[in-house]
Amino acid sequence: MLRDIYTMFLTYHHILPDEVGRQNPWVLFKMLDGLNEDTEDYDNEHLRMFYGEEV
């Protein structure tokens, strides 16, 4: 039920694609909340490739 509400909200406001809107809200917002933090996870070469930076 909550996932459906987030899906409708995000799709209606064209903030995120429908596929992302169907993800687990806790995981999605945890990921978005952590974008500004420098963590050791950022040193992972796979994540750096995902964000388009040189490895």
C-alpha atoms as a printed R data frame, in Angstrom:
   type eleno elety resid chain resno      x      y       z
1  ATOM     1    CA   MET     A     1  0.000  0.000   0.000
2  ATOM     2    CA   LEU     A     2  2.702  2.515   0.961
3  ATOM     3    CA   ARG     A     3  4.746  1.513  -2.078
4  ATOM     4    CA   ASP     A     4  1.728  2.261  -4.299
5  ATOM     5    CA   ILE     A     5  1.355  5.705  -2.737
6  ATOM     6    CA   TYR     A     6  5.027  6.523  -3.364
7  ATOM     7    CA   THR     A     7  4.703  5.223  -6.919
8  ATOM     8    CA   MET     A     8  1.715  7.489  -7.618
9  ATOM     9    CA   PHE     A     9  3.380 10.495  -5.957
10 ATOM    10    CA   LEU     A    10  6.704 10.174  -7.768
11 ATOM    11    CA   THR     A    11  5.142  9.352 -11.129
12 ATOM    12    CA   TYR     A    12  2.626 12.212 -10.872
13 ATOM    13    CA   HIS     A    13  5.353 14.771 -10.171
14 ATOM    14    CA   HIS     A    14  7.688 13.279 -12.811
15 ATOM    15    CA   ILE     A    15 10.442 13.119 -10.198
16 ATOM    16    CA   LEU     A    16 11.464  9.530 -10.844
17 ATOM    17    CA   PRO     A    17 10.618  6.937 -13.486
18 ATOM    18    CA   ASP     A    18  7.848  4.491 -12.730
19 ATOM    19    CA   GLU     A    19 10.341  1.626 -12.288
20 ATOM    20    CA   VAL     A    20 12.241  3.488  -9.572
21 ATOM    21    CA   GLY     A    21  9.000  4.577  -7.929
22 ATOM    22    CA   ARG     A    22  8.100  0.917  -7.381
23 ATOM    23    CA   GLN     A    23 11.253  0.209  -5.361
24 ATOM    24    CA   ASN     A    24 11.251 -0.261  -1.614
25 ATOM    25    CA   PRO     A    25 10.770  3.319  -0.307
26 ATOM    26    CA   TRP     A    26 13.173  2.846   2.616
27 ATOM    27    CA   VAL     A    27 15.991  1.715   0.335
28 ATOM    28    CA   LEU     A    28 15.257  4.431  -2.213
29 ATOM    29    CA   PHE     A    29 15.262  7.308   0.278
30 ATOM    30    CA   LYS     A    30 18.267  5.870   2.133
31 ATOM    31    CA   MET     A    31 20.153  5.930  -1.179
32 ATOM    32    CA   LEU     A    32 19.022  9.472  -2.026
33 ATOM    33    CA   ASP     A    33 19.780 10.717   1.489
34 ATOM    34    CA   GLY     A    34 23.317  9.354   1.346
35 ATOM    35    CA   LEU     A    35 24.296 10.996  -1.941
36 ATOM    36    CA   ASN     A    36 25.922 13.978  -0.224
37 ATOM    37    CA   GLU     A    37 27.932 11.917   2.229
38 ATOM    38    CA   ASP     A    38 31.498 10.830   1.613
39 ATOM    39    CA   THR     A    39 31.738  7.225   2.682
40 ATOM    40    CA   GLU     A    40 34.182  4.443   2.106
41 ATOM    41    CA   ASP     A    41 31.578  2.858  -0.166
42 ATOM    42    CA   TYR     A    42 32.353  5.601  -2.669
43 ATOM    43    CA   ASP     A    43 35.827  4.125  -3.066
44 ATOM    44    CA   ASN     A    44 34.258  1.014  -4.568
45 ATOM    45    CA   GLU     A    45 35.300  1.029  -8.247
46 ATOM    46    CA   HIS     A    46 31.938 -0.340  -9.372
47 ATOM    47    CA   LEU     A    47 30.097  2.561  -7.744
48 ATOM    48    CA   ARG     A    48 32.500  5.050  -9.257
49 ATOM    49    CA   MET     A    49 31.900  3.547 -12.703
50 ATOM    50    CA   PHE     A    50 28.145  3.764 -12.067
51 ATOM    51    CA   TYR     A    51 28.424  7.486 -11.354
52 ATOM    52    CA   GLY     A    52 30.581  7.985 -14.455
53 ATOM    53    CA   GLU     A    53 33.913  8.762 -12.831
54 ATOM    54    CA   GLU     A    54 37.339  7.495 -13.772
55 ATOM    55    CA   VAL     A    55 38.473  4.405 -11.915
